[in-house]
Amino acid sequence: MEIEQLRQVPLVDLLTRLGFAPAYRRGQDVWYRSPLREERTASFKVNTDRNVWFDFDAPI
């Protein structure tokens, strides 16, 4: 699979297949508890329009 094919995979579908359920949805943003660490408040956002993610609590 090439990089452009991978970019076409919806991140929300991938996270669902991996067993992660969204904490909530707001417009085109789907919020999760981070799949990278344990947390109680959702800080991992997936934008479904752009198919990109951002982790607001990730160390800089």
C-alpha positions in Angstrom: 0.0 0.0 0.0 1.4 3.4 -0.9 1.2 6.6 1.1 -1.6 8.1 -0.9 -3.7 5.0 -0.4 -3.1 5.1 3.3 -4.2 8.8 3.4 -7.6 7.7 2.0 -8.3 5.4 5.0 -10.8 7.2 7.2 -9.1 7.6 10.6 -12.4 7.2 12.5 -12.9 3.8 10.8 -9.4 2.8 11.6 -9.7 3.8 15.3 -13.1 1.9 15.5 -11.5 -1.3 14.0 -8.7 -0.9 16.6 -11.3 -0.8 19.4 -11.4 2.9 20.3 -14.8 4.5 20.7 -15.3 8.3 20.5 -15.9 10.2 23.6 -18.1 12.7 21.7 -18.6 14.4 18.4 -18.8 18.1 17.6 -19.4 19.0 14.0 -16.7 17.4 11.8 -14.5 16.8 14.9 -14.5 13.4 16.7 -12.9 13.4 20.1 -11.3 10.4 21.7 -9.4 9.6 24.9 -5.9 9.3 23.6 -5.0 5.9 22.2 -1.3 6.7 23.1 -1.7 6.9 26.9 -4.3 6.6 29.7 -6.4 9.6 30.3 -9.9 10.6 31.7 -10.6 13.5 29.4 -10.7 13.3 25.6 -7.8 15.2 24.1 -7.3 13.3 20.8 -9.2 15.0 18.0 -9.9 13.6 14.5 -11.2 16.0 11.9 -13.3 13.9 9.5 -13.3 16.5 6.7 -9.5 16.7 6.5 -8.9 13.2 7.8 -6.2 14.4 10.2 -5.7 14.1 13.9 -4.2 16.2 16.7 -3.3 15.2 20.3 -3.7 18.2 22.5 -2.0 16.7 25.5 1.0 15.3 23.6 4.4 16.4 25.0 6.1 19.0 22.9 
